[in-house]
């Protein structure tokens, strides 16, 4: 699931891509927080699984569009290495089914 496109830096984003990038980064951050909270409370596993799938899709979009990883925007964002781990984990899960 590695991208074939060079990923842009934040400084290279066009004015039309910058808001999209920020929106995806913010949504990924919200999903990560939600996943952590729900998992620690032991809440609805279907909701956690859906949030994890959504996060993987957003990471995939970032990579496909060549947008920078969330770690470029803030210190708590996902790094390219963590993105890869999350995407590989999804591939493993899909192969098990």
C-alpha positions, 0 to 999 in steps of 0.5 A, a space after each residue: 500500500 505504499 504510495 508511488 507519489 512523492 509526498 509534498 511538504 506543508 510548504 509545497 501545498 497549493 492554496 486549494 490543497 492546504 485546507 483539504 490536508 488540514 481537514 484530513 489531518 484533523 479528522 485523523 487526530 479526532 479518530 485517533 483520540 476517539 479510538 483511544 477513549 473508546 478502547 480504554 472504556 471498553 465501549 462498542 467494538 463495532 464503533 472502534 473498528 469503524 473508526 479504525 477503518 476510517 483512519 486507514 482510509 484517510 491515511 491512504 488518501 493522504 498517501 495517494 494524493 501525495 499530501 504530507 503526513 500528520 506529523 508534519 503538522 503537529 508533534 502528535 500526528 502520525 508519522 509515515 512509519 506509523 501510517 505504514 504499520 496501520 496500513 499493513 495491519 489492515 492488509 493482514 486483517 483482510 487476508 485473515 478473512 
